[in-house]
Amino acid sequence: MVPERSTTTPSNIDARAALPSQHHSHRSTQLSWLALGVGGPASDTGDSGLDDQLLLNLPTNGTIGAKAVRIAMQYLGVPYVWGGADPITGFDCSGLTMYVYAQLGIQLTHYTGSQFYEGAPVPRWDLQPGDLVFFEPSPRGPQHEGMYIGGGKFVQAPHTGDVVKISSLSEPSYAFGFVGAVRPFGA
């Protein structure tokens, strides 16, 4: 006989139970790979909605920017967590870029307003994969960022309740809120 399960309150419900089983299974697999220090099988894009053609068009040359993009793409689907800076607990926007560039030996501050000054300024027409793009101007500097991946798109950790994902610079909120870009790895 199986003991009857007691009723639960929202404070003690396992949040993972609310996820569809397919997503939970993929998420567990992804986190297992990340715990080993790798991004998982290259063909495993899971339920991120990532267009396979986009993956085929990612730069494969050995530039630092291309390497940064490849690393960042491994974390698609990782939850946004304010102050987060690793793939196990989650990322915020500056935590994602800081973590990715740390894998390449480039140290960045965990604050968007500072990262805006931690590289060579790049005009919008000269963006290259790996460049950091900044949005939401304020007196303290930009308040949001992402990493340019090419084709007018960037990878970002947008906000609470969302996940690391790919967005377009042409979306109105990003087009009108664009502040500038830097190349943290030099020319």
Secondary structure, 3 states (H helix, E strand, C coil): CCCCCCCCCHHHCCHHHHCCHHHHHHHHHHHHHHHCCCCCCCCCCCCCCCCHHHHHHCCCCCCHHHHHHHHHHCCCCCEECCCCEECCCEECHHHHHHHHHHCCCCCCCCCHHHHCCCCEECCHHHCCCCCEEEECCCCCCCCEEEEEEECCEEEECCCCCCECEEEECCCHHHHHHEEEEEECCCC
